[in-house]
Amino acid sequence: MAYRINKEDCICCGACEAVCPVSCISEVEDGKREINENACIDCGSCASVCPVSCILQV
């Protein structure tokens, strides 16, 4: 399994990036965040802190 950020719902707060233990989340266009699925360890930390629940397990 992996996690993916719905960029349409992302509010650019950066909370997910701040808690990622392997630093696999980075800022892309317009301040939105993106998860490097190859580096993600599927811990779920990002999804648990997202205030708008835009990080989904896929």
C-alpha distance matrix in Angstrom:
0.0 3.8 7.1 10.0 13.7 16.0 18.9 21.4 21.0 20.7 24.0 23.8 24.3 22.4 21.3 17.6 18.9 21.3 19.0 16.3 17.1 16.3 17.8 15.1 16.2 19.4 22.0 22.5 25.1 26.9 25.3 21.9 18.8 16.1 12.9 12.9 9.4 11.0 12.3 9.7 9.3 6.9 10.2 10.6 14.1 14.2 13.3 15.8 18.6 18.4 21.7 20.9 17.3 16.3 12.9 10.3 6.7 5.9
3.8 0.0 3.8 6.7 10.4 13.1 15.7 18.5 18.2 17.5 20.7 20.4 21.0 18.9 18.2 14.4 15.5 18.2 16.3 13.5 14.9 13.8 14.7 11.8 12.6 15.7 18.2 18.8 21.4 23.3 21.6 18.2 15.1 12.3 9.2 9.6 6.3 8.8 9.9 7.1 8.0 5.8 9.3 9.1 12.2 11.5 11.1 14.1 16.3 15.8 19.2 18.5 15.2 13.7 10.1 8.4 5.6 5.4
7.1 3.8 0.0 3.8 6.9 9.9 12.5 15.3 14.7 13.8 17.0 16.8 17.4 15.6 14.9 11.3 12.8 15.7 14.1 11.8 14.0 13.4 13.6 10.8 10.5 13.5 15.6 16.3 18.8 20.3 18.4 15.0 12.0 9.8 7.2 9.1 7.1 10.5 10.8 7.7 9.3 6.8 9.2 7.7 10.2 8.6 8.0 11.5 13.3 12.3 15.7 14.8 11.8 10.1 6.5 5.5 4.3 5.8
10.0 6.7 3.8 0.0 3.8 6.5 9.0 11.9 11.8 11.1 14.7 14.5 15.9 14.5 14.6 11.3 12.7 16.0 15.3 13.2 16.0 15.2 14.4 11.4 10.0 12.2 13.5 13.6 15.7 17.1 15.8 12.2 9.7 7.4 6.2 8.8 7.8 11.6 12.3 9.9 12.4 10.4 12.6 10.7 12.5 9.9 9.3 13.0 14.0 12.0 15.1 13.6 11.1 8.3 5.6 5.4 6.4 6.8
13.7 10.4 6.9 3.8 0.0 3.8 5.7 8.7 8.4 7.3 10.9 11.0 12.7 11.8 12.4 9.7 11.3 14.6 14.6 13.3 16.7 16.3 14.7 12.1 9.6 11.0 11.4 11.5 13.1 14.0 12.6 8.9 7.1 6.2 6.9 10.3 10.6 14.3 14.6 12.3 15.0 13.1 14.5 12.0 12.9 9.5 8.9 12.5 12.6 9.9 12.5 10.8 9.1 5.7 4.4 6.4 8.9 10.0
16.0 13.1 9.9 6.5 3.8 0.0 3.8 5.5 5.7 6.4 10.2 11.3 13.6 13.7 14.5 12.6 14.4 17.6 17.8 16.9 20.3 20.0 18.3 15.8 13.0 13.8 13.3 12.7 13.2 13.6 13.1 9.4 9.1 8.9 10.4 13.6 13.7 17.5 18.1 16.0 18.5 16.4 17.8 15.0 16.0 12.6 11.3 14.6 14.6 11.3 12.9 10.2 9.0 5.2 6.2 7.5 10.7 11.2
18.9 15.7 12.5 9.0 5.7 3.8 0.0 3.8 5.4 5.0 8.4 9.0 12.0 12.5 14.2 12.8 13.9 17.1 18.2 17.4 21.0 20.5 18.2 15.8 12.6 12.4 11.0 9.8 9.7 9.9 9.8 6.3 7.2 7.9 10.7 13.9 14.9 18.5 18.9 17.4 20.3 18.7 20.0 17.4 17.7 14.0 13.5 16.7 15.8 12.4 13.6 11.2 11.2 7.6 9.0 11.0 14.1 14.6
21.4 18.5 15.3 11.9 8.7 5.5 3.8 0.0 3.8 5.8 8.5 10.4 13.4 14.8 16.4 15.5 17.0 20.0 21.0 20.6 24.3 24.1 21.8 19.5 16.3 15.9 14.1 12.8 11.7 11.0 11.7 8.8 10.6 11.7 14.4 17.6 18.4 22.0 22.6 20.9 23.6 21.7 22.9 19.9 20.3 16.7 15.5 18.4 17.5 13.8 14.1 11.0 11.6 8.4 11.0 12.7 16.1 16.5
21.0 18.2 14.7 11.8 8.4 5.7 5.4 3.8 0.0 3.8 6.4 9.2 11.3 13.1 14.0 13.5 15.7 18.2 19.0 19.1 22.9 23.3 21.1 19.3 16.0 16.2 14.6 14.2 13.7 12.5 12.2 9.3 10.7 12.4 14.6 18.2 18.9 22.6 22.7 20.5 22.8 20.6 21.2 17.9 18.0 14.5 13.0 15.5 14.4 10.6 10.5 7.2 8.3 5.7 9.1 11.3 15.0 16.2
20.7 17.5 13.8 11.1 7.3 6.4 5.0 5.8 3.8 0.0 3.8 5.6 7.9 9.4 10.7 10.4 12.2 14.7 15.9 16.1 20.0 20.3 17.9 16.5 12.9 12.8 11.2 11.5 11.5 10.3 9.0 6.2 7.5 9.9 12.4 16.0 17.3 20.9 20.5 18.5 20.9 19.2 19.5 16.5 15.9 12.3 11.7 14.1 12.4 8.8 9.2 7.2 8.5 6.0 8.5 11.6 15.1 16.7
24.0 20.7 17.0 14.7 10.9 10.2 8.4 8.5 6.4 3.8 0.0 3.8 5.6 8.4 10.0 11.1 12.6 14.4 16.1 17.2 21.0 21.7 19.1 18.3 14.6 14.0 11.9 12.6 12.3 10.0 8.4 7.2 9.2 12.4 15.1 18.7 20.4 23.7 22.9 21.0 23.4 21.7 21.6 18.5 17.3 13.8 13.6 15.2 12.7 9.4 8.7 7.6 10.3 8.9 11.5 14.8 18.3 20.2
23.8 20.4 16.8 14.5 11.0 11.3 9.0 10.4 9.2 5.6 3.8 0.0 3.8 5.6 8.4 9.5 10.0 11.9 14.2 15.1 18.8 19.3 16.3 15.8 12.0 10.9 8.5 9.9 10.2 8.1 5.4 5.1 6.9 10.6 13.4 16.7 19.0 22.0 20.8 19.4 21.9 20.9 20.7 18.2 16.6 13.0 13.9 15.6 12.8 10.1 10.5 10.4 12.4 10.8 12.2 15.8 18.9 20.8
24.3 21.0 17.4 15.9 12.7 13.6 12.0 13.4 11.3 7.9 5.6 3.8 0.0 3.8 5.6 8.0 8.9 9.6 12.0 13.7 17.3 18.5 15.7 16.0 12.5 12.0 10.4 12.7 13.6 11.6 8.4 8.5 9.0 12.6 14.6 17.9 20.1 23.0 21.3 19.5 21.6 20.6 19.7 17.1 14.9 11.8 12.9 13.8 10.5 8.5 8.6 9.9 12.1 11.6 12.7 16.5 19.4 21.8
22.4 18.9 15.6 14.5 11.8 13.7 12.5 14.8 13.1 9.4 8.4 5.6 3.8 0.0 3.8 5.5 5.3 6.3 9.0 10.3 13.8 14.8 12.0 12.5 9.2 8.9 8.2 11.3 13.2 12.2 8.5 8.3 7.4 10.5 12.0 15.1 17.4 20.0 18.0 16.4 18.5 18.0 17.2 15.1 12.7 9.7 11.9 13.0 9.9 8.7 10.3 11.8 12.9 12.2 12.1 15.8 18.2 20.6
21.3 18.2 14.9 14.6 12.4 14.5 14.2 16.4 14.0 10.7 10.0 8.4 5.6 3.8 0.0 3.8 5.5 5.2 6.5 8.9 12.3 14.1 12.1 13.0 10.2 11.3 11.5 14.6 16.7 15.8 12.2 11.4 9.9 12.4 12.9 16.0 17.7 20.3 18.1 15.9 17.3 16.4 14.9 12.7 9.8 7.4 9.6 9.8 6.4 6.5 8.3 10.8 11.5 11.7 11.3 14.9 17.0 19.9
17.6 14.4 11.3 11.3 9.7 12.6 12.8 15.5 13.5 10.4 11.1 9.5 8.0 5.5 3.8 0.0 3.8 5.4 5.5 6.3 10.0 11.4 9.7 9.9 7.3 9.4 10.5 13.5 16.0 15.9 12.5 10.8 8.3 9.8 9.5 12.6 14.1 16.7 14.6 12.2 13.8 12.8 11.8 9.7 7.4 4.3 7.1 8.4 6.3 6.2 9.4 11.1 10.6 10.3 8.8 12.1 13.7 16.6
18.9 15.5 12.8 12.7 11.3 14.4 13.9 17.0 15.7 12.2 12.6 10.0 8.9 5.3 5.5 3.8 0.0 3.8 5.6 5.5 8.9 9.6 6.9 7.7 5.1 6.6 8.3 11.7 14.7 15.0 11.5 10.5 7.6 9.0 8.9 11.3 13.6 15.7 13.2 11.8 13.7 13.9 13.1 12.0 9.6 7.1 10.5 11.9 9.9 9.9 12.8 14.4 14.1 13.2 11.6 14.7 16.1 18.4
21.3 18.2 15.7 16.0 14.6 17.6 17.1 20.0 18.2 14.7 14.4 11.9 9.6 6.3 5.2 5.4 3.8 0.0 3.8 5.9 8.4 10.3 8.1 10.3 8.6 9.8 11.3 14.9 17.8 17.6 13.9 13.5 11.1 12.8 12.5 14.6 16.8 18.5 15.5 14.1 15.3 15.6 13.9 13.0 9.8 8.4 11.9 12.2 9.6 10.8 13.2 15.6 15.7 15.6 14.2 17.3 18.5 21.3
19.0 16.3 14.1 15.3 14.6 17.8 18.2 21.0 19.0 15.9 16.1 14.2 12.0 9.0 6.5 5.5 5.6 3.8 0.0 3.8 6.1 8.9 8.2 10.2 9.4 11.8 13.9 17.3 20.3 20.4 16.8 15.7 12.9 13.8 12.5 14.5 15.9 17.6 14.5 12.4 12.8 12.8 10.6 9.9 6.4 6.4 9.9 9.6 8.0 10.2 13.1 15.6 14.9 15.3 13.2 15.9 16.6 19.6
16.3 13.5 11.8 13.2 13.3 16.9 17.4 20.6 19.1 16.1 17.2 15.1 13.7 10.3 8.9 6.3 5.5 5.9 3.8 0.0 3.8 5.6 5.3 6.8 7.0 10.1 12.9 16.0 19.4 20.2 16.8 15.3 11.9 11.8 9.8 11.2 12.5 13.8 10.7 8.8 9.5 10.1 8.6 8.8 6.4 6.2 9.9 10.8 10.1 11.6 15.1 16.9 15.6 15.3 12.6 14.7 14.9 17.4
17.1 14.9 14.0 16.0 16.7 20.3 21.0 24.3 22.9 20.0 21.0 18.8 17.3 13.8 12.3 10.0 8.9 8.4 6.1 3.8 0.0 3.8 5.8 8.1 9.7 12.7 15.9 19.0 22.5 23.6 20.2 18.9 15.4 14.9 12.4 12.8 13.7 14.2 10.6 9.2 8.8 10.4 8.6 10.2 8.1 9.3 12.8 13.2 13.0 15.0 18.5 20.4 18.9 18.8 15.8 17.5 17.0 19.4
16.3 13.8 13.4 15.2 16.3 20.0 20.5 24.1 23.3 20.3 21.7 19.3 18.5 14.8 14.1 11.4 9.6 10.3 8.9 5.6 3.8 0.0 3.8 5.6 8.4 11.2 14.8 17.5 21.2 22.8 19.7 18.4 14.7 13.5 10.7 10.2 11.3 11.1 7.3 7.1 7.6 10.3 9.8 11.7 10.6 11.0 14.3 15.6 15.5 16.9 20.5 22.0 20.3 19.5 16.4 17.8 17.0 18.8
17.8 14.7 13.6 14.4 14.7 18.3 18.2 21.8 21.1 17.9 19.1 16.3 15.7 12.0 12.1 9.7 6.9 8.1 8.2 5.3 5.8 3.8 0.0 3.8 5.6 7.7 11.2 14.1 17.8 19.3 16.2 15.2 11.7 11.0 9.1 9.0 11.3 11.7 8.3 8.4 10.3 12.3 12.1 13.0 11.4 10.6 14.2 15.7 14.9 15.7 19.1 20.4 19.3 18.1 15.5 17.5 17.5 19.2
15.1 11.8 10.8 11.4 12.1 15.8 15.8 19.5 19.3 16.5 18.3 15.8 16.0 12.5 13.0 9.9 7.7 10.3 10.2 6.8 8.1 5.6 3.8 0.0 3.8 6.5 10.2 12.4 16.1 18.1 15.5 13.8 10.1 8.3 5.8 5.2 7.7 8.5 5.7 6.0 8.9 10.6 11.6 12.2 11.7 10.3 13.3 15.6 15.3 15.4 18.9 19.6 18.1 16.4 13.5 15.2 15.0 16.2
16.2 12.6 10.5 10.0 9.6 13.0 12.6 16.3 16.0 12.9 14.6 12.0 12.5 9.2 10.2 7.3 5.1 8.6 9.4 7.0 9.7 8.4 5.6 3.8 0.0 3.8 7.1 9.5 13.1 14.6 11.9 10.1 6.4 5.5 4.5 6.3 9.1 11.0 9.1 8.5 11.5 12.1 12.8 12.3 11.4 8.9 11.7 14.3 13.3 12.7 16.0 16.5 15.6 13.6 11.3 13.7 14.5 15.9
19.4 15.7 13.5 12.2 11.0 13.8 12.4 15.9 16.2 12.8 14.0 10.9 12.0 8.9 11.3 9.4 6.6 9.8 11.8 10.1 12.7 11.2 7.7 6.5 3.8 0.0 3.8 6.5 10.2 11.9 9.3 8.4 5.4 5.5 6.7 8.0 11.5 13.2 11.6 11.8 15.0 15.8 16.5 15.9 14.8 12.0 14.7 17.2 15.7 14.6 17.4 17.7 17.4 15.1 13.6 16.3 17.5 18.6
22.0 18.2 15.6 13.5 11.4 13.3 11.0 14.1 14.6 11.2 11.9 8.5 10.4 8.2 11.5 10.5 8.3 11.3 13.9 12.9 15.9 14.8 11.2 10.2 7.1 3.8 0.0 3.8 7.0 8.3 5.6 5.7 4.5 6.4 9.1 11.0 14.3 16.3 15.2 15.2 18.5 18.9 19.5 18.3 17.0 13.8 16.1 18.6 16.5 14.8 16.9 17.0 17.4 14.9 14.3 17.3 19.2 20.3
22.5 18.8 16.3 13.6 11.5 12.7 9.8 12.8 14.2 11.5 12.6 9.9 12.7 11.3 14.6 13.5 11.7 14.9 17.3 16.0 19.0 17.5 14.1 12.4 9.5 6.5 3.8 0.0 3.8 6.5 5.8 5.4 5.6 6.6 10.0 11.5 14.6 16.8 16.4 16.7 20.3 20.5 21.7 20.4 19.7 16.3 18.0 20.9 19.2 16.9 18.9 18.2 18.5 15.5 15.2 17.8 19.8 20.2
25.1 21.4 18.8 15.7 13.1 13.2 9.7 11.7 13.7 11.5 12.3 10.2 13.6 13.2 16.7 16.0 14.7 17.8 20.3 19.4 22.5 21.2 17.8 16.1 13.1 10.2 7.0 3.8 0.0 3.8 5.5 5.9 8.1 9.4 13.1 14.8 17.7 20.0 20.0 20.2 23.7 23.6 24.9 23.2 22.5 18.9 20.2 23.1 21.2 18.5 19.8 18.6 19.5 16.3 16.9 19.5 21.9 22.1
26.9 23.3 20.3 17.1 14.0 13.6 9.9 11.0 12.5 10.3 10.0 8.1 11.6 12.2 15.8 15.9 15.0 17.6 20.4 20.2 23.6 22.8 19.3 18.1 14.6 11.9 8.3 6.5 3.8 0.0 3.8 5.5 8.9 11.4 15.2 17.5 20.3 22.8 22.5 22.2 25.6 25.2 26.0 23.9 22.9 19.2 20.2 22.7 20.4 17.6 18.2 17.1 18.7 15.9 17.2 20.1 22.9 23.6
25.3 21.6 18.4 15.8 12.6 13.1 9.8 11.7 12.2 9.0 8.4 5.4 8.4 8.5 12.2 12.5 11.5 13.9 16.8 16.8 20.2 19.7 16.2 15.5 11.9 9.3 5.6 5.8 5.5 3.8 0.0 3.8 6.5 9.8 13.2 15.8 18.7 21.3 20.4 19.9 23.0 22.7 23.1 21.1 19.7 16.1 17.6 19.8 17.3 14.8 15.7 15.3 16.8 14.4 15.3 18.6 21.3 22.5
21.9 18.2 15.0 12.2 8.9 9.4 6.3 8.8 9.3 6.2 7.2 5.1 8.5 8.3 11.4 10.8 10.5 13.5 15.7 15.3 18.9 18.4 15.2 13.8 10.1 8.4 5.7 5.4 5.9 5.5 3.8 0.0 3.8 6.9 10.4 13.4 15.8 18.8 18.3 17.4 20.5 19.8 20.5 18.4 17.5 13.8 14.8 17.4 15.5 12.6 14.0 13.0 13.9 11.1 11.9 15.0 17.7 18.8
18.8 15.1 12.0 9.7 7.1 9.1 7.2 10.6 10.7 7.5 9.2 6.9 9.0 7.4 9.9 8.3 7.6 11.1 12.9 11.9 15.4 14.7 11.7 10.1 6.4 5.4 4.5 5.6 8.1 8.9 6.5 3.8 0.0 3.8 6.9 10.0 12.5 15.4 14.6 13.6 16.8 16.3 17.1 15.3 14.5 10.9 12.4 15.3 13.7 11.4 13.7 13.2 13.2 10.5 10.0 13.0 15.3 16.5
16.1 12.3 9.8 7.4 6.2 8.9 7.9 11.7 12.4 9.9 12.4 10.6 12.6 10.5 12.4 9.8 9.0 12.8 13.8 11.8 14.9 13.5 11.0 8.3 5.5 5.5 6.4 6.6 9.4 11.4 9.8 6.9 3.8 0.0 3.8 6.6 9.0 11.9 11.7 11.0 14.5 14.2 15.7 14.4 14.4 11.1 12.5 15.9 15.1 13.1 15.9 15.2 14.3 11.3 9.8 12.0 13.5 14.1
12.9 9.2 7.2 6.2 6.9 10.4 10.7 14.4 14.6 12.4 15.1 13.4 14.6 12.0 12.9 9.5 8.9 12.5 12.5 9.8 12.4 10.7 9.1 5.8 4.5 6.7 9.1 10.0 13.1 15.2 13.2 10.4 6.9 3.8 0.0 3.8 5.7 8.7 8.3 7.2 10.8 10.7 12.5 11.8 12.3 9.6 11.3 14.6 14.6 13.3 16.7 16.3 14.6 12.1 9.4 10.9 11.4 12.1
12.9 9.6 9.1 8.8 10.3 13.6 13.9 17.6 18.2 16.0 18.7 16.7 17.9 15.1 16.0 12.6 11.3 14.6 14.5 11.2 12.8 10.2 9.0 5.2 6.3 8.0 11.0 11.5 14.8 17.5 15.8 13.4 10.0 6.6 3.8 0.0 3.8 5.5 5.5 6.2 10.0 11.0 13.4 13.7 14.4 12.5 14.3 17.5 17.7 16.9 20.3 20.0 18.2 15.7 12.9 13.7 13.3 13.3
9.4 6.3 7.1 7.8 10.6 13.7 14.9 18.4 18.9 17.3 20.4 19.0 20.1 17.4 17.7 14.1 13.6 16.8 15.9 12.5 13.7 11.3 11.3 7.7 9.1 11.5 14.3 14.6 17.7 20.3 18.7 15.8 12.5 9.0 5.7 3.8 0.0 3.8 5.5 5.1 8.4 8.9 12.0 12.5 14.2 12.7 13.9 17.1 18.2 17.4 21.0 20.4 18.0 15.7 12.4 12.2 11.0 10.5
11.0 8.8 10.5 11.6 14.3 17.5 18.5 22.0 22.6 20.9 23.7 22.0 23.0 20.0 20.3 16.7 15.7 18.5 17.6 13.8 14.2 11.1 11.7 8.5 11.0 13.2 16.3 16.8 20.0 22.8 21.3 18.8 15.4 11.9 8.7 5.5 3.8 0.0 3.8 5.7 8.4 10.2 13.3 14.7 16.3 15.4 17.0 19.9 21.0 20.6 24.3 24.0 21.6 19.4 16.1 15.8 14.1 13.4
12.3 9.9 10.8 12.3 14.6 18.1 18.9 22.6 22.7 20.5 22.9 20.8 21.3 18.0 18.1 14.6 13.2 15.5 14.5 10.7 10.6 7.3 8.3 5.7 9.1 11.6 15.2 16.4 20.0 22.5 20.4 18.3 14.6 11.7 8.3 5.5 5.5 3.8 0.0 3.8 6.4 9.1 11.4 13.2 14.0 13.5 15.8 18.3 19.0 19.2 23.0 23.3 21.0 19.2 15.8 16.2 14.7 15.0
9.7 7.1 7.7 9.9 12.3 16.0 17.4 20.9 20.5 18.5 21.0 19.4 19.5 16.4 15.9 12.2 11.8 14.1 12.4 8.8 9.2 7.1 8.4 6.0 8.5 11.8 15.2 16.7 20.2 22.2 19.9 17.4 13.6 11.0 7.2 6.2 5.1 5.7 3.8 0.0 3.8 5.6 7.9 9.4 10.7 10.3 12.2 14.7 15.9 16.2 20.0 20.3 17.8 16.4 12.8 13.0 11.4 12.3
9.3 8.0 9.3 12.4 15.0 18.5 20.3 23.6 22.8 20.9 23.4 21.9 21.6 18.5 17.3 13.8 13.7 15.3 12.8 9.5 8.8 7.6 10.3 8.9 11.5 15.0 18.5 20.3 23.7 25.6 23.0 20.5 16.8 14.5 10.8 10.0 8.4 8.4 6.4 3.8 0.0 3.8 5.6 8.5 10.0 11.0 12.7 14.4 16.2 17.2 21.0 21.7 18.9 18.1 14.4 14.2 11.9 13.2
6.9 5.8 6.8 10.4 13.1 16.4 18.7 21.7 20.6 19.2 21.7 20.9 20.6 18.0 16.4 12.8 13.9 15.6 12.8 10.1 10.4 10.3 12.3 10.6 12.1 15.8 18.9 20.5 23.6 25.2 22.7 19.8 16.3 14.2 10.7 11.0 8.9 10.2 9.1 5.6 3.8 0.0 3.8 5.6 8.3 9.3 9.9 11.8 14.2 15.0 18.6 19.0 15.9 15.5 11.7 11.0 8.5 10.3
10.2 9.3 9.2 12.6 14.5 17.8 20.0 22.9 21.2 19.5 21.6 20.7 19.7 17.2 14.9 11.8 13.1 13.9 10.6 8.6 8.6 9.8 12.1 11.6 12.8 16.5 19.5 21.7 24.9 26.0 23.1 20.5 17.1 15.7 12.5 13.4 12.0 13.3 11.4 7.9 5.6 3.8 0.0 3.8 5.6 8.0 9.0 9.7 12.1 13.8 17.3 18.4 15.5 15.9 12.3 12.3 10.4 13.1
10.6 9.1 7.7 10.7 12.0 15.0 17.4 19.9 17.9 16.5 18.5 18.2 17.1 15.1 12.7 9.7 12.0 13.0 9.9 8.8 10.2 11.7 13.0 12.2 12.3 15.9 18.3 20.4 23.2 23.9 21.1 18.4 15.3 14.4 11.8 13.7 12.5 14.7 13.2 9.4 8.5 5.6 3.8 0.0 3.8 5.5 5.3 6.3 9.0 10.4 13.8 14.7 11.8 12.4 9.1 9.3 8.3 11.6
14.1 12.2 10.2 12.5 12.9 16.0 17.7 20.3 18.0 15.9 17.3 16.6 14.9 12.7 9.8 7.4 9.6 9.8 6.4 6.4 8.1 10.6 11.4 11.7 11.4 14.8 17.0 19.7 22.5 22.9 19.7 17.5 14.5 14.4 12.3 14.4 14.2 16.3 14.0 10.7 10.0 8.3 5.6 3.8 0.0 3.8 5.6 5.2 6.6 8.9 12.3 14.1 12.0 12.9 10.1 11.6 11.5 14.9
14.2 11.5 8.6 9.9 9.5 12.6 14.0 16.7 14.5 12.3 13.8 13.0 11.8 9.7 7.4 4.3 7.1 8.4 6.4 6.2 9.3 11.0 10.6 10.3 8.9 12.0 13.8 16.3 18.9 19.2 16.1 13.8 10.9 11.1 9.6 12.5 12.7 15.4 13.5 10.3 11.0 9.3 8.0 5.5 3.8 0.0 3.8 5.5 5.6 6.3 10.1 11.4 9.6 9.8 7.2 9.6 10.5 13.7
13.3 11.1 8.0 9.3 8.9 11.3 13.5 15.5 13.0 11.7 13.6 13.9 12.9 11.9 9.6 7.1 10.5 11.9 9.9 9.9 12.8 14.3 14.2 13.3 11.7 14.7 16.1 18.0 20.2 20.2 17.6 14.8 12.4 12.5 11.3 14.3 13.9 17.0 15.8 12.2 12.7 9.9 9.0 5.3 5.6 3.8 0.0 3.8 5.6 5.4 8.8 9.4 6.7 7.6 5.1 6.9 8.3 11.9
15.8 14.1 11.5 13.0 12.5 14.6 16.7 18.4 15.5 14.1 15.2 15.6 13.8 13.0 9.8 8.4 11.9 12.2 9.6 10.8 13.2 15.6 15.7 15.6 14.3 17.2 18.6 20.9 23.1 22.7 19.8 17.4 15.3 15.9 14.6 17.5 17.1 19.9 18.3 14.7 14.4 11.8 9.7 6.3 5.2 5.5 3.8 0.0 3.8 5.8 8.4 10.2 8.1 10.3 8.6 10.2 11.2 15.0
18.6 16.3 13.3 14.0 12.6 14.6 15.8 17.5 14.4 12.4 12.7 12.8 10.5 9.9 6.4 6.3 9.9 9.6 8.0 10.1 13.0 15.5 14.9 15.3 13.3 15.7 16.5 19.2 21.2 20.4 17.3 15.5 13.7 15.1 14.6 17.7 18.2 21.0 19.0 15.9 16.2 14.2 12.1 9.0 6.6 5.6 5.6 3.8 0.0 3.8 6.1 8.9 8.2 10.3 9.4 12.1 13.8 17.4
18.4 15.8 12.3 12.0 9.9 11.3 12.4 13.8 10.6 8.8 9.4 10.1 8.5 8.7 6.5 6.2 9.9 10.8 10.2 11.6 15.0 16.9 15.7 15.4 12.7 14.6 14.8 16.9 18.5 17.6 14.8 12.6 11.4 13.1 13.3 16.9 17.4 20.6 19.2 16.2 17.2 15.0 13.8 10.4 8.9 6.3 5.4 5.8 3.8 0.0 3.8 5.5 5.3 6.8 7.0 10.2 12.8 16.0
21.7 19.2 15.7 15.1 12.5 12.9 13.6 14.1 10.5 9.2 8.7 10.5 8.6 10.3 8.3 9.4 12.8 13.2 13.1 15.1 18.5 20.5 19.1 18.9 16.0 17.4 16.9 18.9 19.8 18.2 15.7 14.0 13.7 15.9 16.7 20.3 21.0 24.3 23.0 20.0 21.0 18.6 17.3 13.8 12.3 10.1 8.8 8.4 6.1 3.8 0.0 3.8 5.8 8.1 9.8 12.7 15.7 18.8
20.9 18.5 14.8 13.6 10.8 10.2 11.2 11.0 7.2 7.2 7.6 10.4 9.9 11.8 10.8 11.1 14.4 15.6 15.6 16.9 20.4 22.0 20.4 19.6 16.5 17.7 17.0 18.2 18.6 17.1 15.3 13.0 13.2 15.2 16.3 20.0 20.4 24.0 23.3 20.3 21.7 19.0 18.4 14.7 14.1 11.4 9.4 10.2 8.9 5.5 3.8 0.0 3.8 5.6 8.4 11.0 14.5 17.1
17.3 15.2 11.8 11.1 9.1 9.0 11.2 11.6 8.3 8.5 10.3 12.4 12.1 12.9 11.5 10.6 14.1 15.7 14.9 15.6 18.9 20.3 19.3 18.1 15.6 17.4 17.4 18.5 19.5 18.7 16.8 13.9 13.2 14.3 14.6 18.2 18.0 21.6 21.0 17.8 18.9 15.9 15.5 11.8 12.0 9.6 6.7 8.1 8.2 5.3 5.8 3.8 0.0 3.8 5.6 7.5 10.8 13.7
16.3 13.7 10.1 8.3 5.7 5.2 7.6 8.4 5.7 6.0 8.9 10.8 11.6 12.2 11.7 10.3 13.2 15.6 15.3 15.3 18.8 19.5 18.1 16.4 13.6 15.1 14.9 15.5 16.3 15.9 14.4 11.1 10.5 11.3 12.1 15.7 15.7 19.4 19.2 16.4 18.1 15.5 15.9 12.4 12.9 9.8 7.6 10.3 10.3 6.8 8.1 5.6 3.8 0.0 3.8 6.3 10.0 12.1
12.9 10.1 6.5 5.6 4.4 6.2 9.0 11.0 9.1 8.5 11.5 12.2 12.7 12.1 11.3 8.8 11.6 14.2 13.2 12.6 15.8 16.4 15.5 13.5 11.3 13.6 14.3 15.2 16.9 17.2 15.3 11.9 10.0 9.8 9.4 12.9 12.4 16.1 15.8 12.8 14.4 11.7 12.3 9.1 10.1 7.2 5.1 8.6 9.4 7.0 9.8 8.4 5.6 3.8 0.0 3.8 6.9 9.4
10.3 8.4 5.5 5.4 6.4 7.5 11.0 12.7 11.3 11.6 14.8 15.8 16.5 15.8 14.9 12.1 14.7 17.3 15.9 14.7 17.5 17.8 17.5 15.2 13.7 16.3 17.3 17.8 19.5 20.1 18.6 15.0 13.0 12.0 10.9 13.7 12.2 15.8 16.2 13.0 14.2 11.0 12.3 9.3 11.6 9.6 6.9 10.2 12.1 10.2 12.7 11.0 7.5 6.3 3.8 0.0 3.8 6.2
6.7 5.6 4.3 6.4 8.9 10.7 14.1 16.1 15.0 15.1 18.3 18.9 19.4 18.2 17.0 13.7 16.1 18.5 16.6 14.9 17.0 17.0 17.5 15.0 14.5 17.5 19.2 19.8 21.9 22.9 21.3 17.7 15.3 13.5 11.4 13.3 11.0 14.1 14.7 11.4 11.9 8.5 10.4 8.3 11.5 10.5 8.3 11.2 13.8 12.8 15.7 14.5 10.8 10.0 6.9 3.8 0.0 3.8
5.9 5.4 5.8 6.8 10.0 11.2 14.6 16.5 16.2 16.7 20.2 20.8 21.8 20.6 19.9 16.6 18.4 21.3 19.6 17.4 19.4 18.8 19.2 16.2 15.9 18.6 20.3 20.2 22.1 23.6 22.5 18.8 16.5 14.1 12.1 13.3 10.5 13.4 15.0 12.3 13.2 10.3 13.1 11.6 14.9 13.7 11.9 15.0 17.4 16.0 18.8 17.1 13.7 12.1 9.4 6.2 3.8 0.0
